[in-house]
Amino acid sequence: MSEAADAYRSRNLLGIPETRLPEDFVDVEVAAALAEHRPPRDLAREHPESPLVWAELAQDALCDGDQIAAYAYARTGYHRGLDALRRAGWRGQGPIPASHAPNRGFLKALALLGEASRRIEDVTEADRVQEFLQEADPSLLA
């Protein structure tokens, strides 16, 4: 664990509790389907609420050089993740640990939103995403 992550965790001992998506969150099923090489486009039709599937589509679009599609997919995953986090009790701030598997789809979509933003030269959005990732889980930036 990085020094930044250690410092953050020690500062947060009496602060805002971590938000953890439910163990049975849809991304767990989607991750298993992706591991079986199911196409992300098919999974998006079956599970449009999954941040992970939109993150996968964003990653594929970036690999294909389509930054605009990547941005749109990542933003969709980000918003689907925000919806899920709010249902899990998140109030707009505080830790969202990547060590908790169900959170990873949202965090991946968020990171890809930052990358796509950089690629389309939306510096303000890229910086905002960097700050969000730092607050959510500093170990992601180490």
LINPECOR-V69844 format. One record per pair of residues at least 24 apart in sequence whose C-alpha atoms are under 8 Angstrom apart, sorted by the first residue. I is the first residue (numbers start at 1). J is the second residue. D is the distance in whole Angstrom. If there is no record, write none. Layout:
BEGIN
{{I | J | D} {I | J | D}}
END
This chain:
BEGIN
{{1 | 139 | 7} {2 | 139 | 6} {2 | 142 | 6} {4 | 138 | 6} {4 | 139 | 7} {4 | 142 | 8} {5 | 137 | 7} {5 | 138 | 5} {5 | 139 | 5} {8 | 138 | 7} {16 | 93 | 8} {16 | 94 | 5} {16 | 95 | 7} {17 | 94 | 7} {17 | 95 | 7} {18 | 94 | 6} {18 | 95 | 5} {18 | 96 | 6} {18 | 97 | 7} {19 | 85 | 7} {19 | 88 | 7} {19 | 89 | 7} {19 | 90 | 6} {19 | 94 | 7} {19 | 95 | 6} {19 | 96 | 5} {19 | 97 | 7} {20 | 85 | 8} {20 | 88 | 7} {20 | 96 | 6} {20 | 97 | 7} {20 | 100 | 7} {20 | 102 | 7} {20 | 103 | 6} {21 | 84 | 7} {21 | 85 | 6} {21 | 88 | 6} {21 | 102 | 6} {21 | 103 | 6} {22 | 88 | 7} {22 | 102 | 7} {23 | 102 | 6} {24 | 102 | 8} {25 | 102 | 6} {26 | 50 | 6} {27 | 51 | 7} {27 | 52 | 6} {27 | 53 | 8} {27 | 102 | 6} {27 | 105 | 7} {28 | 101 | 8} {28 | 102 | 6} {49 | 80 | 6} {50 | 77 | 7} {50 | 80 | 7} {50 | 81 | 7} {50 | 105 | 8} {51 | 76 | 7} {51 | 77 | 4} {51 | 78 | 6} {51 | 79 | 8} {51 | 80 | 6} {51 | 81 | 5} {51 | 105 | 5} {51 | 106 | 5} {51 | 109 | 6} {52 | 77 | 7} {52 | 104 | 8} {52 | 105 | 4} {52 | 106 | 6} {52 | 108 | 7} {52 | 109 | 7} {53 | 77 | 7} {53 | 105 | 8} {54 | 109 | 7} {55 | 105 | 7} {55 | 106 | 8} {55 | 108 | 6} {55 | 109 | 4} {55 | 112 | 7} {58 | 109 | 8} {58 | 112 | 7} {59 | 112 | 7} {62 | 116 | 7} {67 | 116 | 6} {67 | 119 | 7} {67 | 120 | 7} {68 | 116 | 8} {68 | 120 | 7} {70 | 112 | 8} {70 | 113 | 8} {70 | 116 | 6} {71 | 112 | 8} {71 | 113 | 6} {71 | 116 | 5} {71 | 117 | 7} {74 | 109 | 5} {74 | 110 | 7} {74 | 112 | 6} {74 | 113 | 5} {74 | 116 | 8} {75 | 109 | 7} {75 | 110 | 8} {75 | 113 | 6} {77 | 105 | 8} {77 | 106 | 7} {77 | 109 | 5} {77 | 110 | 8} {78 | 106 | 6} {78 | 107 | 8} {78 | 109 | 5} {78 | 110 | 6} {78 | 113 | 8} {80 | 106 | 8} {81 | 105 | 8} {81 | 106 | 5} {82 | 106 | 8} {93 | 135 | 8} {93 | 136 | 8} {94 | 135 | 6} {94 | 136 | 6} {95 | 135 | 6} {95 | 136 | 4} {95 | 137 | 6} {96 | 136 | 5} {96 | 137 | 6} {97 | 136 | 7} {97 | 137 | 5} {98 | 137 | 7} {98 | 140 | 8} {107 | 133 | 8}}
END
